[in-house]
């Protein structure tokens, strides 16, 4: 019984900080049935967890943007980034279009969905980037 209590007490510590670092993944947009009408987009994230707060940057390789509203609850991560091309066209005081990530820790990966500003949901699996 003591071992179970000790193991249960250590579990949150083992998950805490497990997402810190660089991640990469891909989403496929367009017509899934027709590969000629598909667009594969590489997505990247540099994450930093402090308790229930998630910060960092995410986006495409050429345009990483700051994470907003990043949270960690158990093994679920939720965060948003403003849509890059829209930023230069936003009037003062207006809200930018957001892309929202909702992923869970599954083994060594982050698996879930990316919801684009037009509400299109795309499946994503992100893997940690290992340094050489």
DRENLUMSE-725604 format. One record per atom (N, C-alpha, C): residue in three letters; x, y, z. Coordinates in steps of 0.05 Angstrom, whole numbers, padded with zeros to 5 digits, always signed. Example, Ala and Ser with C-alpha at 12.3 -4.5 7.8 and 13.67 -1.06 7.14 Angstrom:
ALA+00264-00114+00156 ALA+00246-00090+00156 ALA+00264-00066+00156 SER+00257-00045+00142 SER+00273-00021+00143 SER+00258+00001+00157 
// end
This chain:
UNK+00017-00024+00000 UNK+00000+00000+00000 UNK+00018+00025+00000 UNK+00039+00025+00016 UNK+00057+00048+00017 UNK+00069+00053-00010 UNK+00076+00032-00025 UNK+00088+00036-00052 UNK+00068+00049-00071 UNK+00043+00041-00069 UNK+00022+00052-00087 UNK+00019+00082-00081 UNK+00018+00090-00056 UNK+00015+00118-00048 UNK+00039+00134-00057 UNK+00063+00123-00054 UNK+00087+00137-00063 UNK+00087+00140-00093 UNK+00080+00119-00107 UNK+00079+00120-00137 UNK+00058+00140-00146 UNK+00035+00140-00134 UNK+00014+00159-00141 UNK+00022+00188-00136 UNK+00037+00192-00114 UNK+00047+00219-00108 UNK+00068+00229-00127 UNK+00083+00210-00139 UNK+00104+00218-00158 UNK+00094+00222-00186 UNK+00070+00212-00193 UNK+00060+00213-00221 UNK+00058+00242-00231 UNK+00046+00261-00217 UNK+00045+00288-00228 UNK+00073+00300-00232 UNK+00092+00293-00216 UNK+00119+00304-00219 UNK+00132+00293-00244 UNK+00126+00267-00251 UNK+00138+00255-00275 UNK+00126+00268-00300 UNK+00101+00276-00300 UNK+00088+00289-00323 UNK+00097+00318-00325 UNK+00099+00331-00302 UNK+00106+00360-00302 UNK+00133+00364-00317 UNK+00133+00382-00335 UNK+00157+00389-00350 UNK+00163+00370-00373 UNK+00147+00349-00376 UNK+00152+00329-00397 UNK+00148+00341-00424 UNK+00135+00363-00427 UNK+00129+00375-00453 UNK+00149+00397-00460 UNK+00167+00404-00441 UNK+00186+00426-00447 UNK+00204+00418-00470 UNK+00208+00437-00489 UNK+00226+00432-00511 UNK+00213+00436-00538 UNK+00227+00427-00558 UNK+00218+00431-00586 UNK+00203+00407-00596 UNK+00181+00412-00611 UNK+00164+00392-00622 UNK+00159+00397-00652 UNK+00155+00376-00667 UNK+00148+00380-00696 UNK+00126+00360-00703 UNK+00109+00368-00723 UNK+00088+00352-00732 UNK+00078+00361-00759 UNK+00058+00347-00770 UNK+00047+00354-00796 UNK+00017+00351-00795 UNK+00003+00368-00810 UNK-00025+00365-00814 UNK-00030+00364-00844 UNK-00051+00350-00851 UNK-00059+00348-00879 UNK-00085+00363-00882 UNK-00086+00384-00899 UNK-00110+00399-00904 UNK-00119+00393-00932 UNK-00144+00398-00937 UNK-00155+00394-00964 UNK-00171+00369-00966 UNK-00174+00359-00990 UNK-00190+00335-00996 UNK-00174+00310-00990 UNK-00182+00297-00968 UNK-00168+00273-00959 UNK-00170+00251-00980 UNK-00191+00250-00995 UNK-00195+00228-01015 UNK-00179+00233-01041 UNK-00169+00257-01045 UNK-00155+00263-01069 UNK-00128+00276-01062 UNK-00107+00260-01064 UNK-00080+00270-01056 UNK-00071+00294-01073 UNK-00081+00298-01096 UNK-00074+00322-01112 UNK-00086+00347-01101 UNK-00106+00345-01084 UNK-00119+00368-01072 UNK-00112+00371-01043 UNK-00090+00358-01034 UNK-00082+00359-01007 UNK-00058+00378-01004 UNK-00057+00390-00980 UNK-00034+00407-00973 UNK-00023+00398-00947 UNK+00002+00390-00946 UNK+00015+00381-00921 UNK+00029+00405-00909 UNK+00023+00411-00885 UNK+00035+00434-00871 UNK+00051+00425-00847 UNK+00076+00432-00846 UNK+00093+00425-00823 UNK+00088+00446-00801 UNK+00083+00436-00776 UNK+00079+00454-00754 UNK+00100+00448-00732 UNK+00108+00468-00718 UNK+00129+00466-00698 UNK+00120+00481-00673 UNK+00130+00472-00650 UNK+00125+00485-00625 UNK+00150+00484-00607 UNK+00154+00505-00593 UNK+00175+00506-00572 UNK+00160+00512-00546 UNK+00157+00491-00529 UNK+00140+00493-00506 UNK+00155+00495-00480 UNK+00143+00509-00461 UNK+00154+00511-00434 UNK+00130+00510-00415 UNK+00131+00490-00397 UNK+00110+00487-00377 UNK+00119+00495-00350 UNK+00102+00511-00336 UNK+00106+00519-00308 UNK+00080+00514-00294 UNK+00077+00491-00281 UNK+00052+00484-00268 UNK+00031+00480-00289 UNK+00008+00494-00287 UNK-00014+00491-00306 UNK-00012+00511-00329 UNK+00010+00526-00330 UNK+00013+00546-00351 UNK+00033+00537-00372 UNK+00025+00541-00397 UNK+00042+00533-00420 UNK+00048+00558-00436 UNK+00074+00562-00441 UNK+00083+00585-00457 UNK+00101+00575-00479 UNK+00110+00594-00496 UNK+00128+00587-00517 UNK+00120+00598-00544 UNK+00127+00585-00565 UNK+00120+00594-00592 UNK+00111+00569-00608 UNK+00095+00575-00629 UNK+00085+00553-00646 UNK+00079+00566-00674 UNK+00080+00549-00694 UNK+00073+00558-00721 UNK+00087+00541-00742 UNK+00091+00554-00765 UNK+00106+00541-00786 UNK+00136+00547-00782 UNK+00153+00533-00796 UNK+00181+00536-00792 UNK+00190+00565-00798 UNK+00177+00578-00817 UNK+00185+00605-00823 UNK+00172+00627-00807 UNK+00151+00619-00791 UNK+00137+00639-00776 UNK+00127+00628-00750 UNK+00144+00630-00730 UNK+00136+00621-00702 UNK+00125+00645-00688 UNK+00102+00641-00674 UNK+00088+00662-00660 UNK+00084+00655-00631 UNK+00081+00675-00614 UNK+00078+00669-00585 UNK+00052+00655-00579 UNK+00053+00636-00561 UNK+00030+00621-00552 UNK+00014+00639-00533 UNK-00013+00638-00536 UNK-00031+00652-00518 UNK-00050+00631-00506 UNK-00060+00637-00482 UNK-00079+00619-00469 UNK-00070+00590-00467 UNK-00044+00586-00461 UNK-00033+00560-00458 UNK-00039+00548-00431 UNK-00051+00524-00430 UNK-00056+00511-00405 UNK-00049+00481-00406 UNK-00043+00470-00383 UNK-00038+00441-00380 UNK-00057+00432-00358 UNK-00072+00411-00365 UNK-00091+00399-00345 UNK-00087+00369-00348 UNK-00074+00357-00328 UNK-00068+00328-00329 UNK-00049+00323-00352 UNK-00057+00307-00372 UNK-00039+00302-00395 UNK-00050+00316-00420 UNK-00067+00336-00416 UNK-00078+00351-00438 UNK-00067+00379-00440 UNK-00058+00387-00464 UNK-00047+00414-00469 UNK-00066+00428-00488 UNK-00072+00453-00482 UNK-00088+00470-00500 UNK-00074+00496-00502 UNK-00070+00505-00527 UNK-00058+00532-00531 UNK-00066+00542-00558 UNK-00064+00569-00562 UNK-00071+00582-00587 UNK-00048+00599-00596 UNK-00047+00604-00622 UNK-00029+00623-00634 UNK-00044+00640-00654 UNK-00038+00665-00657 UNK-00051+00682-00677 UNK-00043+00672-00705 UNK-00061+00675-00724 UNK-00055+00667-00752 UNK-00036+00688-00763 UNK-00012+00680-00771 UNK+00009+00697-00779 UNK+00002+00717-00801 UNK-00007+00708-00825 UNK-00012+00727-00847 UNK-00033+00748-00840 UNK-00050+00742-00821 UNK-00071+00761-00814 UNK-00060+00784-00796 UNK-00038+00780-00783 UNK-00028+00800-00763 UNK-00024+00827-00775 UNK-00013+00829-00799 UNK-00007+00856-00810 UNK-00032+00870-00820 UNK-00055+00856-00822 UNK-00079+00868-00832 UNK-00100+00873-00811 UNK-00093+00870-00785 UNK-00113+00873-00764 UNK-00114+00902-00755 UNK-00138+00913-00756 UNK-00141+00941-00746 UNK-00135+00942-00716 UNK-00127+00965-00706 UNK-00121+00969-00678 UNK-00146+00961-00661 UNK-00142+00945-00641 UNK-00164+00937-00623 UNK-00179+00912-00632 UNK-00174+00903-00656 UNK-00188+00879-00666 UNK-00174+00854-00656 UNK-00189+00832-00656 UNK-00178+00806-00647 UNK-00168+00791-00671 UNK-00143+00780-00670 UNK-00133+00764-00693 UNK-00147+00737-00695 UNK-00146+00725-00718 UNK-00155+00698-00722 UNK-00136+00680-00706 UNK-00146+00659-00694 UNK-00130+00641-00677 UNK-00130+00613-00688 UNK-00108+00599-00685 UNK-00105+00570-00690 UNK-00102+00558-00662 UNK-00118+00538-00655 UNK-00118+00526-00629 UNK-00110+00497-00630 UNK-00090+00490-00613 UNK-00080+00463-00610 UNK-00093+00451-00585 UNK-00103+00426-00588 UNK-00114+00411-00565 UNK-00102+00383-00567 UNK-00081+00378-00551 UNK-00067+00353-00554 UNK-00064+00340-00526 UNK-00060+00313-00527 UNK-00054+00299-00502 UNK-00027+00285-00505 UNK-00014+00281-00482 UNK+00011+00266-00482 UNK+00004+00237-00484 UNK+00015+00224-00506 UNK+00011+00195-00510 UNK+00038+00183-00515 UNK+00049+00171-00494 UNK+00077+00160-00496 UNK+00096+00184-00498 UNK+00112+00184-00519 UNK+00131+00206-00524 UNK+00120+00227-00542 UNK+00095+00225-00551 UNK+00084+00243-00571 UNK+00061+00260-00560 UNK+00055+00281-00574 UNK+00031+00297-00569 UNK+00011+00291-00592 UNK-00013+00282-00585 UNK-00032+00273-00606 UNK-00058+00288-00601 UNK-00070+00298-00622 UNK-00096+00312-00619 UNK-00104+00326-00644 UNK-00115+00351-00641 UNK-00125+00366-00663 UNK-00115+00394-00663 UNK-00115+00406-00687 UNK-00109+00434-00691 UNK-00135+00445-00704 UNK-00146+00466-00691 UNK-00170+00479-00702 UNK-00162+00505-00714 UNK-00167+00509-00740 UNK-00160+00533-00754 UNK-00182+00554-00749 UNK-00176+00579-00755 UNK-00195+00601-00750 UNK-00221+00596-00764 UNK-00221+00581-00786 UNK-00247+00576-00800 UNK-00261+00551-00789 UNK-00252+00542-00766 UNK-00264+00520-00751 UNK-00258+00492-00763 UNK-00241+00492-00783 UNK-00233+00466-00794 UNK-00214+00452-00774 UNK-00220+00427-00767 UNK-00204+00412-00749 UNK-00187+00392-00764 UNK-00161+00392-00757 UNK-00142+00374-00770 UNK-00128+00357-00749 UNK-00124+00331-00754 UNK-00110+00314-00736 UNK-00080+00320-00737 UNK-00067+00318-00714 UNK-00038+00323-00712 UNK-00025+00304-00692 UNK-00002+00295-00699 UNK+00016+00281-00680 UNK+00042+00296-00681 UNK+00051+00305-00657 UNK+00076+00319-00655 UNK+00096+00301-00640 UNK+00121+00301-00650 UNK+00142+00286-00638 UNK+00164+00305-00628 UNK+00177+00297-00606 UNK+00199+00315-00596 UNK+00222+00316-00616 UNK+00234+00340-00618 UNK+00257+00344-00634 UNK+00281+00337-00617 UNK+00297+00318-00625 UNK+00321+00311-00609 UNK+00345+00326-00619 UNK+00361+00337-00601 UNK+00385+00351-00609 UNK+00407+00331-00614 UNK+00424+00337-00633 UNK+00446+00318-00640 UNK+00472+00327-00628 
// end
